[in-house]
């Protein structure tokens, strides 16, 4: 689970730096599908599986916001002379 959070966080930061909201919507849908398939279809409505998918989505969204913040700060830096 830890490496899943790290991977989703890295994807979220990269999305925030480079692309905007439509790609985030696609990444969110892909995270839900991958999380459901990885847990097994039979246990899709298990509370632990639903909470782990929710944790992945929250991590993705927060990392995306962090990437947006870093991208804005990077673009607003004055050029060095």
N, C-alpha and C positions, 0 to 999 in steps of 0.2 A: 504494500500500500504506500509505503514511503516513497519508493521510486516512481510510482504513478503520480504522486503529488508533485515531485520534483519535475517530472516530464511535463505535466500539465502546466505548472508554473512557468517553465521555460518557454513553452509554446505561447502562453498568454503574454509574456513580456515581449516576445518577438512579434506577435500580432499587434500589440500596442505600439511598437516602434515603427512598423512598416505599413500596416493596413488598417482599415477602419471597421465599422460596425457590421457590415454584411458578412465579413469573414469570421467575426466573433460569433455570429448566429450559427454559421455552419460548423464552427469548432465546438460550440455548445451541443448541437445535435449529435455530432460525431462522438463527443465524450459520453453522452447518455447511451448511445448505441453500443459503444465499446465497453462501457462499464456494465451494461446489461448482459452482453454476450460473454464477457470475461467471468461474470459471476454465475453464469448458467441460466438458461431460460426458465427452468423449474423454480429457481429461487428468486425470480425477479421481484416478487412482492414481499420478500423478506425484509423486515425493518432494517437489518444490518446492511443489506445490499442497497436499499434506498438511501440510507444515511451516508454510505460511502460514496454513492453517486452524487449526492448533494454536496458532500465535502469536496469532491473533485470539481464540481461546478463553481462553488464559492472560490476555490483556489484559482480556477481559470479566470473568473471575473475580476478578482482582486489583482492578479498578476497582469491582466490586460490594462487595468487602470494605472498600475505602476509603470507599465511600458508607455502608456500615453503620457504620463507625467515626465518620464525620462526623455521621451521624444520631444516634448515641448521645451523642456529645459535645454536640450541639446541644440535645437533650432534657434533659440533666443540668445545663445552665448555670443558675445561680440567676437569678431575675428581677431586673432592675435596679430600683433604688428612687430 
